[in-house]
Amino acid sequence: LEGLIAACDMRPNVIVMDVTMPVLNGIEATRLIKAHDRTRAARVIAFTGDTSVDGLRETLFVAVLQKPAAPDAVVTAVRHAVTLC
């Protein structure tokens, strides 16, 4: 929930979203981000160990990074997402 508030305040171009979180999972958090005018344009990268998230790539996420991901893979995904903005 804190991340959603921060996203509304900061309006980032790219968000790396952990899919498995205790209070609000990353899929629902991303749906809320996409539903809000201030954050709708953010490109969200899923960060997960769950392979079933790949099916949401076209609708919610610009990329899906499988855990564990090497730091250079994260940087590459973020750089790619920035080019989509």
Residue pairs with C-beta under 8 A, 6 or more apart in sequence:
1 23
1 24
3 29
4 24
4 29
4 32
4 33
7 15
7 33
7 38
7 39
7 42
8 36
8 38
8 39
11 38
11 39
11 42
12 42
13 41
13 42
13 43
13 81
13 82
13 85
14 42
14 43
14 44
14 45
14 78
14 81
14 82
14 85
15 30
15 33
15 42
15 43
15 44
15 45
16 44
16 45
16 47
16 65
16 74
16 77
16 78
17 26
17 29
17 30
17 44
17 45
17 46
17 47
17 61
18 26
18 47
18 48
19 25
19 26
19 27
19 46
19 47
19 48
19 50
19 53
20 26
20 48
20 49
20 50
21 29
24 32
26 46
26 47
26 48
27 53
27 56
27 60
30 44
30 46
30 60
30 61
31 60
33 39
33 40
33 42
33 44
34 40
34 44
34 60
41 85
43 62
43 81
43 82
43 84
43 85
44 60
44 61
44 62
45 61
45 62
45 63
45 64
45 65
45 77
45 78
45 81
46 53
46 56
46 57
46 60
46 61
46 63
46 64
46 65
47 65
47 67
47 69
47 74
48 64
48 65
48 66
48 67
49 66
49 67
51 66
53 61
53 64
54 64
56 64
57 63
57 64
62 80
62 81
62 84
63 77
63 80
63 81
65 73
65 74
65 77
69 77
